[in-house]
């Protein structure tokens, strides 16, 4: 292992069914990755791609919950891609890791088409945000400058990797909803929106969106997923984190 990925930690996810190696410093995978994996269709099969996969948390959780899929992980950071390869082997999950720039169609050529694409893109707009000094955190949390709407470009690249009729699943912050819907509606339908609230009667801190490429079906809004009460995780949220339940849409 090269020196730049030797300093890592290993932590259990999904109640110990998944052991994930992550850089000791930098971005740390957590609830967002688990929710993204749990939000994909229970009957998913065929090729599933995790776009912007980092060390592979969401994709690996997806594969553990749905062993019938073929997994592909895509990231442009060679350090985390190396850890993603280790995580595949460490967890006995067959799959491929692609070091590719999401914004470069030539780099994505030959990947897919997939039946399922999941993505937890960087949330922050670099033009409006003070960026982290640590390069790992910066790359994971802030979009590159890729034209006037990098999130729309990211979504377009994800849809290009998806077969007609395939399923797209994304987690993001609620304030990005308008941009997400504008990017999806020309090319996907059957949109389902699920707000994620930290507690009952609080504002959503995340949104989960599912869509079907090529569909013309209307948008629907699912009841909010509430994660906690004053004592910690609610039973259904605990079951999702332990890999014992999926998200009901």
Order of alpha helices (4+ residues) and beta strands (2+ residues): beta-beta-alpha-beta-alpha-beta-alpha-beta-alpha-beta-alpha-alpha-beta-alpha-beta-beta-beta-beta-alpha
